Amino acid sequence: MQRWFVAGGRGIWEMATGAGKTFAALAAATQVYRRLADSDRSLAVVVVCPFQHLVEQWAEAAATFGIRAIRCSGSRDSWMTTLADAFAGTAANETPFVLAVATNQTFAGDAFQAHLLPYRGDLLIIGDEVHNLGAPTLREALPEHAAYRLGLSATPERHFDPEGSAELAGYFGPTVFSFSLADAIDAGALVRYRYFPVLVPLSDDEQELYLALSERIARLAATAGGSLDAGEVPGPLQIALFERARLLGAASGKVPALRALMEPLKDSSHNLVYCADSDSRPGQQPQLEQVLSLLGRDLQMRVSSYTHLTTPAEREERRRRFAEGDLQALVAIRCLDEGVDIPEARRGFILASTTNPRQFVQRRGRLLRRAPGKERADLYDFIVVPPEVSSTDRKLWETERRLVGRELARVVELADAAANGPEALGQLLDLRRRYDLMAVEASTRPGEEGR
């Protein structure tokens, strides 16, 4: 808070998932209120967060400060009049403090903006998971007249969107405070964890398709200037990269590898499984259904899915049963990435391949939250081993090296703060040597969760 106030009440806090961003931000809001109250001025606080369940979590956290939040999500009839009256009272200095919590969608909507844009009192904007606000429609809705601005995220930089990242820093200000995953573990805010890379080979036909896609990517990348990391990737190259990512995400060897790990754990509970969200290959059962069948039918475990098709009521019920140990496993696609609080989770199995730092940081964060009786967590990361490419074909080898390097950067990041980090990295030694990647570094900057 001191650093934020020194910066004029603007800036971003890069704090590890589960380290207490919400409570820290509410504490900052109360400090702004107290400073303004000394001058008989009122304060309106608007919290913007990506999902409705986060609106509820913010409201519950605010209640511990004695603050009754206005929940702005869902039907506008449930909040619009209350918001209008609160803003009017604060602008007239009749109401000393108001806190409104809105989803990104509601915040950017005409109904909310109709009340926010005319407001000219002291205003604090808090962007939760602030990286989301870098999207054009959302950043255009951010009020320029907000005197105080606070961004919160473990990973504030937008993946493959340097323009959006720059716009966020321009609006909220630079990072003024960092609290890494290692800091949070050392402080006891998160539990320690072990990291286990699970190497998965491709089948013969998958290897053939993989090499064909890699050759196509190499040709298209050469035509585009050789970069696979630029924000603007030509359409044909994007399609080839997507097809390759889908092949890796749905690799047929992942489910058998999961079976080998889960068979001795079939009587355990508090297991999270993250499946690929891309479509499976033609003729192949979706990975989510394969995992549900493996755990529920073959291993006779009590298991449920957790996807965008799961209703809010079903989600709440399944989270409760999971916390109590009644459901032994939740099988998810993305929906457990941001903001969902399931601290009871003991093991995470990441079948979904991703080089997006935000996704794997959020998934790890779900697993490391503290809970009664929980001393550590185990994270199993399923990594597809690509077929060997001859170094004599330098164009293909360099392209493959670049792509493998991005995957290894995630592995290094996850192993870096793990209790068994050196042992975990040792399993990737052959792959790193093959592509001359011994010096690869973590894929996120120090303030974003690394060390």
N, C-alpha and C positions, 0 to 999 in steps of 0.2 A: 504493500500500500504506500509506503514511504516513497519508493521509487516512482510509482505511478503518479503521486501527487507532485513530486519534483518535476515530472514531465508534463505538468499542467493538467493532470487528470485525463491523460490520453496514453494509450499503449496497449500492448498485447502481453498476456501472461501465458507462457508456454509451460504447462504443467502436466505431468504424467497422468494418464487416465487413472482415476481413483484416488488422486492425491488431495482432493478437497477444493476444486475450483469453485464450486457453487457456493460453499460457505464463505470462502475467502472473498468472493465477489459481493455477497450480501453484506459482509463486514465492511467492505469498501463503500458500499452504498450508504450504510448508516453513518459512516464517517463524513461523507459529503453532506448528508442531511444535517448533521450536527454543526458543521462549519457554516452552512447557509443559515441555519436557525439562529446563529449568533447575530446575523444581520437581518433577522425577521424575513427571510426568504424561504420559499417552499421549493420542493424538489419532486419532479416526476421521473420515475425510473421505468424504462421499457427493456425487458429481457426478451431476446429473440432466440428461439431454439428450434431445431429441425423437426421434432416429433411431438405428438400430443402427449405421450407418456412422460416426456421431459417437462412439459408444462406442469403436469401434476407433481413431479419431483421437485421442481422449483417452488411451487406453492407450498408443499409440505416443508421444505427447508426454510422458507420465509416465515412459516408459522412458528418455528423455533426462535425466531427473532421478535416475535410478537407482531408480525406483519401479515395482514390479510391481503393476499394477492388477487388481482382480477385476472381470471383465467380466460384468455382470448383464443379460443379454438372452437371448431365445430360451428354450429348455427350462430349467426351474428346476433340473433334475438336474445341469446343467453348472456351477452356481454356488452353490446354496443351502447345501450343507455347508461349502464353503470360506468363505462369508460368515459363517455361524454361528460357525465356529471363530475367524475373525479378530475378530469383534465380542467374543466371549468373552475372547479373549486381551488385547484392548485394554482392555476394561472392568476386567479384573483386573490391569492394568498389567504384564502379562507380555510383551505385544507393543507396542512404542512407537508404531507408526504403521500405519494401514491405509487404503487408498484403494479405494473401490468406485465403479464407474461404471455407472449404470443408465439404461435408456430410461425415458421418462415412463410408459409402460404398465407396465413391470416395477416401477418405483418405487411406483406407486399400487396394485399388486396385493397380495393378501393374504399371499403368501409372503414378499415383501420386507418389508412392514410388520410381519409377525410377529416379525422380528428387529430391526427399527429401533425400534419403539415401546418395547420394554423396555430399550433401551440407555440407560444413564445416565452414561457417561463423557463426556469433552470431545468435542464433535461440531461439525464444520464442514459446512454444506450449501452446495453451489455449484450454482446454477441456470443452466445454459447455455441461451441463447435464452430468457431468463427470462419473456418475455411469455407463453409457452405455459403456464406454471405458474399463470396467473391463471384458467384454466378451473376451474369449481367442484370437479370430482372430484380435480383435481391439487392445488389449493391446500389442500383438506381433508386431503391426505396429508402435508403439510409438517409436520415434527415441531416442536412448540412448545418442546421441551427443548434444541434446538440453540443453543448459546451463540454460535456464529459463523455468519454468514449472508452469502453473497455472490451477487448477481445479475449476470448478464452479458447484454448485448444492445446492438445498435446502435439498436434501436427498442423500448424496454421498455414503452411505453404500448400497451395493447390497443386495436385499432381498433373503435370503436363499443361499447366496454365499459368505461365509467368506473368501474363497481363493481369489476371485476376488476383494473383498474390500481391503484385505491386499496388493494385487499386486498394486492397485491404489495408496494406501498410500505410498507404497515403491517407486513408480515412481514419483508421483507429490509431495510427502511430506505430513506431517500431516496437519490437519486443523489449520490455523493460524489466522482465523477471523470468527466469527459467528455473524449473524444478524437475529434474530428470527422473527417469525411472530408477536409476541407481540411487539418487537422493532419497526418493520415496521409500525404497526398500531399506536403506540404511537408517532412515528416520522411523521405521516401523509402521509407516502408513500403508504399505503393501507387503504381502508375504513374499518370501524368497521362492524361486522356482527352478526347476530343472528343464532343460531343453533337449529333445531327442529328435534329430533329423531321421526321417524314415525314407531310405532310398528305394525308389520304385522304378523297375525297368519297364521300357516300352515293349509291347508285343512286336512280332515280326512285321505285321502289316502296319502297325503304328509307327515303327521305325522308318518304314518305306515312305509313309505319308509325311512324317516329320522332316526327312531329308529333302523331299520334294518341296515342301513349304519353305524350308531354310534356303534352298537354292533360289526360289522365287523371291524371297525377302532380300537376299543378297543382291540380286539383279535390280530390283526396284529401289533398294536403298542406294545403290551406286548411281542410278538415274536421278534420285532425289538429292544427291550430294553426300550420301553415305551416312546421314544421321538418323538414328532411330529414337532420339531423345527430344527432338524439337517439338514445340507445341503444335505446329502445323505439319501434319503428316499427310502426304497425298492419299487420295481415296483407295487406289489399288493396293498400296502398301498397308494401309489401315486394315483392309479386308484380309490380307495375307497374315498380318500379325494377329488379328482376331481369330482366324482359323487355327493358327498355331497355338494360341493361348487356350482355345477350346479343347484342342487335342490334349494338351498337358493337363488341363483341369479335370477332364473326364477320362483320363488314362485308365485302362481296364485293370491294371495291376493294383490300383489304390484300395479297392474294396477287399480283395484277398489279403493285402497287407494289414488292413484294419482288423480283419477276422483274427489274424495271428496275434495281434496285440490284445484284442478284447476277449478272446476265449478264456484266458486266466483271470480276467477282470469281470466276468459276467455276473458275479454276485455283488459287484461294487455299485456305488451310486454317485451322483453329482458329476456326470460326464457330459461334456459339450462336444458335438461333432459339427464342424462347418463343412458343408458340401459346396461343390461348384455351382454357380448360378447360371452358367451357360448351358445351352441345349446339348444333349448328348449326341453322339454320332448316329447316323441313320442305322436303325436296327438294334440300337443299344438302349437298354432301359435307363431312364434318368438316374443319376447317381444318388439322389435323395431317396428314390424308391428302392434302389439296391441296398442302401444302408439301413433303411427301415426294415426291409425284409431280413437282412442279416441279423440285426440286433433283436428284432421283435419275434421273428419266426424261428430262425436257426438257433439263436442263443437264448431264446425265451426270456429276454429282458423286457422290462416295462419301459416303453419308449414312445415319444410323440414327436411330431414335426413342429417347427416354429418358422413359418414363412409369411410372406405378404398375404397369403390366403387365410391365415389364422386370425380370427376376429379378436378385437380387444378383450372381450370377456374370456375367450379361450386362452389368450396369452396370459392373462392374469392368473387363471386357474392352473395352467401348466407351470408357470413360474412358482406358484405356491406349492404344488405337488413336487416339483423338482427340489425346492428348498427343503422340504420335509423328507426327501429321500424316497417318496412313493414312486415318482418317475425316476428311473435310474439314468436316463439319458434324454437330452433334447437334441434333435437333429435340425440344424438351422441353415438357412440361406440368407446371408447378409443381415437379417432383421435383428440379430444380437450384436451388431457392430457398434453402434453408437448409443450411449446413454442408458442402456438397459442394465439395471442393477441386479445381478445374480451372484452375490458374494460367496454363496455356498459351493460354487463350482470348484472341483478339485483337479479335474483333468480336461484338457482341451485337445481335440484331434482335428487338425487343419488339413482337410483333403483339398480344399479350394486353393489353387495356386494363384498368387497375386504378387505383383511387384509394386503395388501402391502402398507406400509407407503407412498411410492413414488406416487402411484396412487391417494390416497385421498388428499395428500398435493398439488399435481399439480391441481387437480380439484377445491380445495378450492382456490388456487392461481388465477385460471382463473376468479373467481367470485369477488375477492377483489381488483382488479385493479381500479384505480381512473378514473373517466370520468366526464365531465361537468354535474352538477346537481345531481350527484350520491353521496349520503351521507352515505348509508349503503347497505348491501346485506343480503339476507336470504338464508340459506342452509338447505334443507330438506333431511334427511338421512333415507332411508327405511331399517329398521332392522327387520329381521325375528325373532320372538319369538319361541324358540324351545320348544317342549313338555317337560313336567316335567319327570325327570328320578329319580327313587327311590335311595335314598342315601344308601340303604342297599346293592345295587350292586355297591361296591366300585370301581371296575375296570371300569365299564361303567360311573359311576358318575365322577371319576377323569378325564377320557378322555373327557367327555362332558365339565367339568369345564375348562380344558385346552383350548379347542376349543372356548368356549364362552368367556373365558378371552381374547383371541386374538382379538375377535370382539369388546369387551368392551374397550380394550386399544385404538382402533381407535376412539370410541365414546368419551372417556375421552380426547383424544388429540384434537378432533374437538371442544369439549365443553370448553376446558381449556381457550382459548383466546376469546371465544364468549362473547358478551355483556350480554347474559342471561345464562351463563354457569351453575350456580347452579340450576336454574329452569330446564334446559335441562337434567342435570344428575339426577334430582329427578324423571324423568320419568322411569329411569332404576333401581330404588331403589329395587323393588321386585326381579328383575332378579339378581341383584348383591347379594342380601341377600340369594337367593336360592342356589347360588353356592359359597357362602363365598368369594365374590370378591369385598368387600368394599374398600380394599386397592390397587386395580389395578391402575397402573400408565399409563401415556401416552406412546404410542408405539414408539415414536421417541425421540432421545436424544435432550437436550436443543438447541444445535446448528443447529438442523435439522428442526426446526420450532416450537418447544415446549417452555415451560417455566419451 
